[in-house]
């Protein structure tokens, strides 16, 4: 009877030790956990100070995907990919669509394109657009870290997003396609097309 109790205690201690190993690591550690019994499901919107261990087979993890608007940031450790959040572009008039949704556009990744984006008008009300920068990590942007180690991809997020979620890449592409279609079939563009055909 005592042997069974000892074995049970040892199993509990092993489990506790493994749990500590799975949660106590930091992306900058020299050695990361390698005895991972279960990997995490991919998280599209990681927020707050979270850590995940993904399978190296996970396609989203391989692409370092996030629905937050993240851009690669200079990092001095070549083994760790660092990405910083750009925030969200909002309507300066704080308008809403007919169905009551606010305008939360995805910021352009490139600095120049983002500046150009802010000079454009809101797609809903033609008001000015403005960038709400992410400052959720002690006044700095939330940062995501990715590290490939063997059969695992380690992910760590530092900071909590202090702004609304931007549209996803797919939503942004769909919106732009609709805008292009509207522009292509507007009375002005059709009139110009007819004039060009006549000439």
Buried (B, 14 or more C-beta within 10 A) or exposed (E): EEEEEEEEEEEEEEEEEBEEBBEEBEBEEEEBBEEBEEBBEBBEEBBEEBBBBBBEEBEEBBEBBBBBBBBEBEEEEEEBBBBBBBBBBBBBBEBEEEEEEEBBBBBBEEEEEBEEBBEEEBBBBEBEBBBBBBBBBEEBBBBBBBBBBEEBBBBBBBBEBBBEBBBBEEBBEEBEEEEEEEEEEEEEEEEEEEEEEEE
